[in-house]
Amino acid sequence: MNAIKFEKEMDRDGDGIISAEEVQVADQHEKNTIQSRITIASFVVMVLLACVLLSGLIPDSRITALSGLISTLFVALAGIIGAYYGMQAWMSRK
């Protein structure tokens, strides 16, 4: 992103001065955007992995050999998604 464009977007009130509050708001917005993208990517990986496993492209012997890794991956990805939505619900009450 262009630095000048970024500074113009950070200056919310248009006074030409970027205050600490405006920097904090921009940082929080960027953090929320990144967390949302990570959550969406986790969900997409879970769906694609489930589709590949159910499609029959991978032999059953390999799926059985990797079952521990696959189940751990699903739990980890579900944890990311659950934590994101849990924190969103908690922050909305705050």
Buried (B, 14 or more C-beta within 10 A) or exposed (E): EEEEEEEEEBBEEEEEEBEEEBEEEBEEEEEEEEBEEEBEEBBEBBEEBEEEBEEEEEEEEEEEEEEEEBEEBBEEBEEBBEEBEEEEEEEEEE
